[in-house]
Amino acid sequence: MDYQECMDARNSSYINCLNNDEDIAWLHGLGNMFYLLSRNETTFKNVEDVPPFFRQAWPYFLLFIFLENVLLWLEKKPLMRINDGIVSLSHGLFQELGRLLFRGGESILYIWIYNNYRIADLQWDSPITWYLTAIGVDFCYYWVHRAKVHILWAQHQVHHSSEDYNLAVGLRQSVLQSWCGFIFYLPMALFVPPSLFLTHQQFNLLYQFWIHTEAVQSLGPLELVLNTPKHHRVHHGSVMWCLDKNYGGVLIIWDRLFGTFAEDRAKEKIIYGLVIHEPSFNPLYLQVFYNKNVWNKFRNMEGWQNKLSSIIKGPSWLPGRPWAGCDADKIDVKEREKFDVQLPLWCNCYLVLHFIAVVVSYHDLAKKYMEMTPLTALIFVLYIIGSLTLIGMMFENKRNVFLLESLRCAILALILHRNALTVSLPFLKWFFVSSVFFWALHFARVIRIRCLKVKKL
């Protein structure tokens, strides 16, 4: 074999090794979605070494959402609605933007307690510590989820705000929930190393993504131990028999042990969404609107004891009632039409393309935000939040929203033209320029837009 043949063989082997490494990484990422993990590869000594597993899982999220809709199409069942699905994904991006902006600030107290007040030194690389942390995180999640605290529900209601039940809903999360619910995890800081806690907290949430589907009916004997789509569908129901049931994250055994388990009723239809539904596709509004309800209840109560109770007791609590309220005071939800707005096909295509542009921008930000100045990162975050909010408003066909959208595209095209943001996506400038030209034709009435609003609650 001559020199060139040797080099060709060496390069071929190297490429095969790379391909094998990519295949292994893909399989590992797939296993992360179902808590099928290698303990040795997911044990870290320092907090700084813990990868952003949730952020890295976005390709899997999108792949599973696509496969879910293929399966529903084959079964001739309703597919994910474009408007509701994109709003759910927008909430997922909101949550990730919060993590980028706060840079792990919600974990500072946990780390401080561990460094100063821990009562045991568990070995960070011990198998016992790894499994203990997995069970402990899930146990604490159950109580965070179950806690009858009005201000906590004001954040968690974001996750229940969809009237659909699909994988995209698994990403419909609150930006503020981790800041409000962290106190339930703090007892673990007395003995569990922060790196292991942060690792399992991510995997616990990743597991919960795939249980948000109607495409999977039953998993047989696994239903006895694991939280599954069948169990979690009950939790998302707003009918009376579904309320306050099946709070588990990965394991359903906590519900069975503490009396909050409810079996799915095959012959009874589950109505998804909030008990008092808020018809909106605006993700920013859905993130914050319920906090106004908490404030109004606080303001209308007489006496400081009742005012405090209106915040820390259950959403259904009233003076003279138990902590979680009485069933007699709760609304028995009946079947209802879903909030929907029908837009022309071209408009849905436009919104999907602009949502993709936002996702691409987010991934560019996620790769480079540590190198950016705080001001630049904040501007980038505000651009993404503003864009997602306007997309949601357009799905609702809000008055004058097309004028706001044209201004958004014009401003972004100008900013990108002047290189005011450190981005590596030059095509975005021309994308926004073409959008401005499109809206100019609309306002000149060369293109006429007619949208029909239907099925509004």
C-alpha positions in Angstrom: 0.0 0.0 0.0 1.5 3.4 -1.0 1.4 6.6 1.0 -1.8 8.0 -0.6 -3.6 4.7 0.1 -2.5 4.8 3.7 -3.7 8.4 4.1 -7.1 7.5 2.4 -7.5 4.5 4.8 -6.6 6.7 7.8 -9.1 9.4 6.8 -11.8 6.9 6.2 -11.3 5.4 9.6 -11.4 8.8 11.2 -14.6 9.7 9.4 -16.2 6.4 10.5 -15.1 7.1 14.1 -16.8 10.6 13.9 -19.9 9.1 12.5 -19.9 6.5 15.2 -19.5 9.2 17.9 -22.4 11.1 16.4 -24.6 8.0 16.4 -23.7 7.4 20.0 -24.4 11.0 20.9 -27.7 10.8 19.2 -28.7 7.6 21.0 -27.6 9.1 24.3 -29.8 12.2 23.6 -32.7 10.0 22.8 -32.2 8.1 26.0 -32.2 11.3 28.0 -35.8 12.0 26.9 -37.0 8.8 28.7 -34.6 8.9 31.7 -32.6 6.0 30.2 -29.3 7.3 31.3 -25.8 6.1 31.9 -24.9 7.0 35.5 -21.2 7.4 34.7 -21.8 9.8 31.9 -24.3 11.9 33.8 -22.4 12.4 37.1 -20.5 15.7 37.5 -18.4 17.0 40.3 -19.0 20.7 39.7 -22.0 22.7 38.8 -20.1 24.3 35.9 -19.7 20.9 34.3 -23.4 20.1 34.1 -24.5 20.4 30.4 -27.7 22.2 29.5 -29.5 19.0 28.7 -32.9 20.6 28.3 -31.6 23.1 25.7 -29.8 20.4 23.8 -33.0 18.4 23.6 -34.8 20.8 21.3 -34.1 18.8 18.1 -35.7 15.8 19.8 -38.7 17.9 20.9 -39.3 18.9 17.3 -38.7 15.4 16.0 -41.2 13.8 18.4 -43.8 16.5 17.7 -43.5 15.7 14.0 -43.7 12.0 14.6 -46.7 12.5 16.8 -48.6 14.3 14.1 -47.7 11.7 11.5 -49.1 9.0 13.8 -52.3 11.1 14.4 -52.7 11.6 10.7 -52.4 7.8 10.0 -55.0 7.2 12.7 -57.2 10.0 11.2 -57.3 12.0 14.4 -57.1 15.8 14.7 -53.5 17.1 14.2 -51.8 19.8 16.3 -53.4 23.2 15.6 -50.8 25.6 14.1 -51.8 28.6 16.3 -52.0 26.6 19.6 -48.8 24.6 18.8 -46.7 27.6 18.0 -47.9 29.4 21.2 -46.9 26.3 23.2 -43.4 26.3 21.6 -43.2 30.1 22.3 -43.7 29.4 26.0 -40.8 26.9 25.8 -38.6 29.6 24.3 -39.7 32.0 27.0 -38.5 29.6 29.6 -35.2 29.1 27.9 -34.7 32.9 27.6 -35.3 33.2 31.3 -32.6 30.7 31.9 -30.2 32.5 29.6 -31.0 35.9 31.2 -30.9 34.8 34.8 -27.8 32.5 34.1 -28.7 29.9 36.8 -29.6 32.5 39.4 -32.5 30.5 40.7 -30.1 27.9 42.0 -27.9 30.3 44.0 -29.7 29.7 47.3 -29.5 25.9 46.9 -25.7 26.1 46.3 -25.3 28.6 49.3 -27.2 26.3 51.7 -25.2 23.2 50.5 -21.8 25.1 50.9 -22.6 26.5 54.4 -25.2 24.3 56.1 -25.1 20.7 54.7 -25.5 18.0 57.3 -24.0 15.2 55.3 -21.2 14.8 52.7 -22.6 12.4 50.1 -20.0 11.3 47.6 -20.7 13.1 44.3 -19.6 10.0 42.3 -21.4 7.4 44.3 -24.2 5.3 42.6 -26.2 5.6 45.8 -26.1 9.4 45.7 -27.1 9.3 42.0 -30.2 7.2 42.5 -31.1 8.9 45.8 -31.0 12.3 44.0 -33.2 11.0 41.1 -35.8 9.8 43.6 -35.5 12.9 45.8 -36.0 15.3 42.9 -39.1 13.5 41.8 -40.5 13.4 45.3 -40.0 17.1 45.7 -41.5 17.8 42.3 -44.6 15.9 43.4 -45.1 18.3 46.3 -44.2 21.4 44.3 -46.9 20.3 41.8 -49.4 19.4 44.5 -48.9 22.4 46.7 -52.2 24.3 47.1 -50.7 27.7 46.9 -52.4 30.4 44.9 -49.3 32.3 43.8 -47.6 29.0 42.7 -50.7 28.1 40.6 -50.6 31.6 39.0 -47.3 30.5 37.4 -48.2 26.8 36.8 -51.5 27.7 35.1 -49.4 28.6 32.0 -48.8 24.8 31.5 -52.5 24.1 31.7 -53.7 27.0 29.4 -53.9 25.0 26.2 -57.2 23.4 25.3 -55.3 20.7 23.4 -53.2 17.9 24.7 -50.1 17.1 22.7 -46.3 17.0 22.9 -46.0 20.8 22.2 -48.0 21.4 25.5 -45.1 19.7 27.3 -43.0 22.8 26.4 -45.7 25.2 27.6 -44.0 26.3 30.8 -43.8 29.3 33.0 -40.7 31.6 33.2 -41.3 32.3 36.9 -42.3 28.9 38.2 -38.8 27.7 39.1 -38.3 30.9 41.1 -41.6 30.4 43.0 -41.2 26.6 43.6 -37.5 26.3 44.4 -38.2 26.4 48.1 -39.6 22.8 48.0 -36.2 21.5 46.8 -34.1 23.3 49.4 -34.2 20.4 52.0 -32.1 18.4 49.5 -29.4 21.1 49.7 -28.6 19.8 53.2 -27.0 16.6 51.7 -27.3 16.4 47.9 -24.4 18.0 45.8 -25.7 20.8 43.6 -24.3 19.3 40.4 -26.4 16.1 40.9 -29.5 18.1 41.8 -29.2 20.3 38.7 -28.6 17.2 36.5 -31.6 15.3 37.7 -33.9 18.3 37.7 -33.3 18.6 34.0 -33.9 14.9 33.3 -37.0 14.9 35.4 -38.5 17.7 33.2 -37.3 16.0 30.0 -39.1 12.8 30.9 -42.3 14.7 31.4 -42.2 16.0 27.8 -43.3 12.8 26.1 -46.2 12.0 28.4 -48.2 14.9 26.9 -49.8 13.0 24.1 -53.0 11.3 23.1 -51.2 9.1 20.5 -50.1 6.6 23.3 -53.0 4.9 25.0 -51.5 2.5 27.6 -48.1 1.0 28.7 -49.5 -2.0 30.5 -47.8 -2.9 33.8 -45.5 0.2 33.6 -48.6 2.2 34.5 -48.3 0.9 38.1 -45.0 2.7 38.7 -44.4 5.3 36.0 -46.2 8.5 35.1 -47.5 7.9 31.6 -49.6 9.7 29.0 -52.7 7.8 30.3 -52.2 9.1 33.8 -51.1 12.6 32.9 -54.1 13.2 30.6 -56.2 13.0 33.7 -54.1 15.7 35.4 -54.6 18.1 32.5 -58.4 17.7 32.6 -60.6 20.5 33.8 -63.7 18.4 34.6 -64.5 17.8 38.2 -63.1 14.2 38.5 -59.8 15.2 37.0 -59.1 18.1 39.4 -56.2 17.8 41.9 -55.2 14.4 40.6 -52.0 12.7 39.3 -49.3 15.2 40.3 -46.4 12.8 39.7 -43.4 13.7 37.5 -41.6 10.5 36.6 -43.2 8.2 39.1 -46.9 7.8 39.8 -46.3 6.0 43.0 -46.4 9.2 45.0 -50.0 9.7 43.9 -50.9 6.2 44.9 -49.2 6.6 48.3 -50.7 10.0 49.1 -54.2 9.5 47.8 -54.2 11.8 44.7 -54.3 9.1 42.1 -57.2 8.8 39.6 -57.6 6.2 36.9 -58.5 7.3 33.4 -62.2 6.9 32.6 -62.2 5.5 29.1 -65.9 6.3 28.5 -65.7 9.9 29.8 -64.3 12.6 27.6 -61.6 14.8 29.2 -61.9 18.5 28.6 -58.5 20.2 28.6 -57.5 23.7 29.6 -58.2 25.9 32.6 -61.4 25.7 34.5 -62.1 29.3 33.6 -60.4 29.5 30.2 -58.6 32.6 29.0 -59.0 32.7 25.2 -55.7 34.0 23.9 -52.8 33.0 21.7 -50.6 35.8 23.1 -47.8 33.9 25.0 -46.7 37.0 27.0 -50.2 37.6 28.2 -50.7 34.0 29.1 -47.5 34.1 31.2 -48.7 36.9 33.4 -52.5 37.3 33.3 -53.4 35.0 36.2 -51.2 37.1 38.6 -53.8 39.8 38.2 -56.4 37.4 39.5 -54.2 36.8 42.6 -53.8 40.5 43.1 -57.6 41.2 42.7 -58.4 38.5 45.2 -55.8 39.8 47.7 -57.2 43.4 47.3 -60.8 42.4 47.8 -60.2 40.4 51.0 -60.9 42.1 54.4 -58.2 41.8 57.1 -54.6 40.9 56.7 -55.2 37.2 57.7 -57.6 36.8 54.8 -55.3 38.7 52.5 -52.4 36.5 53.2 -54.5 33.4 52.9 -55.6 34.5 49.4 -52.0 34.2 48.3 -50.7 31.2 50.2 -53.8 29.0 50.2 -55.5 27.2 47.3 -56.9 29.0 44.2 -60.5 28.0 45.3 -60.0 29.0 49.0 -62.6 31.4 50.4 -62.9 32.7 54.0 -64.3 30.0 56.3 -63.4 27.3 53.8 -60.7 24.6 54.0 -57.2 25.4 52.6 -57.9 23.9 49.2 -61.5 25.1 49.1 -64.7 23.0 48.8 -65.8 21.0 45.8 -69.2 22.8 46.0 -67.4 26.1 45.2 -65.6 24.7 42.2 -66.9 25.0 38.6 -68.1 21.8 37.0 -66.7 22.3 33.4 -68.9 21.1 30.6 -68.0 20.4 27.0 -67.1 23.6 25.2 -65.9 24.9 21.8 -62.2 25.6 21.7 -61.0 29.1 21.2 -59.8 29.4 17.6 -59.2 32.0 14.9 -59.1 30.9 11.3 -56.5 32.7 9.2 -55.8 32.3 5.4 -53.2 29.7 4.5 -50.7 32.4 3.4 -51.0 34.1 6.8 -50.3 30.8 8.7 -47.3 30.2 6.4 -46.0 33.7 7.1 -46.3 33.2 10.8 -44.6 29.8 10.7 -41.7 31.2 8.7 -41.3 34.1 11.2 -41.5 31.7 14.1 -38.7 29.6 12.5 -36.7 32.8 12.1 -37.2 33.4 15.9 -36.0 29.9 16.7 -32.9 30.3 14.6 -32.2 33.6 16.3 -32.6 32.0 19.7 -30.1 29.2 18.9 -27.6 31.9 17.7 -28.2 33.7 21.0 -27.8 30.5 23.1 -24.4 29.8 21.4 -23.0 33.3 22.0 -24.7 34.9 24.9 -21.8 34.4 27.3 -19.6 36.4 24.9 -22.2 39.3 24.6 -22.4 42.4 26.8 -25.4 42.3 29.2 -27.1 45.0 27.2 -26.7 43.2 23.9 -28.0 40.0 25.3 -31.0 41.9 26.8 -31.8 43.5 23.5 -31.6 40.1 21.8 -34.0 38.6 24.4 -36.4 41.5 24.1 -36.4 41.0 20.3 -37.4 37.4 20.7 -40.1 38.0 23.3 -41.5 40.9 21.3 -41.5 38.8 18.1 -43.3 35.8 19.7 -45.8 38.2 21.3 -46.7 39.8 18.0 -46.9 36.4 16.3 -49.5 35.4 19.0 -51.4 38.6 18.5 -51.5 37.9 14.7 -52.9 34.5 15.4 -55.8 36.3 17.2 -56.1 38.8 14.3 -55.8 41.7 16.8 -56.7 45.2 15.6 -53.8 47.1 13.9 -51.5 44.1 14.6 -50.3 44.1 10.9 -49.1 47.7 11.3 -47.1 46.6 14.4 -45.7 43.7 12.5 -44.5 45.8 9.6 -42.9 48.2 12.1 -41.2 45.2 13.8 -39.8 44.0 10.5 -38.6 47.4 9.5 -36.8 48.1 12.8 -35.1 44.7 12.8 -34.0 45.1 9.2 -32.5 48.4 10.1 -30.7 47.1 13.3 -29.3 44.1 11.3 -28.2 46.4 8.5 -26.2 48.6 10.9 -24.8 45.5 12.7 -26.2 46.7 16.0 -26.4 43.1 17.2 -23.6 40.6 17.2 -25.3 37.9 15.1 -24.0 35.5 12.5 -27.3 35.3 10.5 -26.9 37.7 7.6 -29.9 36.2 5.8 -32.3 37.6 8.5 -31.8 41.1 7.2 -33.1 40.3 3.8 -35.9 38.1 5.3 -37.2 41.2 7.2 -36.7 43.5 4.3 -38.9 41.3 2.1 -41.5 41.2 4.9 -41.5 45.0 5.0 -42.0 45.1 1.2 -44.9 42.6 1.6 -46.7 44.7 4.2 -46.1 47.8 2.0 -48.1 46.1 -0.7 -50.8 45.3 1.8 -51.1 48.8 3.0 -51.2 50.0 -0.6 -54.1 47.6 -1.0 -52.3 45.7 -3.8 -52.7 42.6 -1.5 -56.0 42.3 0.4 -56.2 40.4 3.7 -59.3 38.9 5.1 -59.3 36.9 8.3 -62.3 35.2 9.8 -62.6 34.8 13.6 -64.6 31.7 14.7 -65.3 29.6 17.7 -64.4 32.2 20.4 -65.5 31.3 23.9 
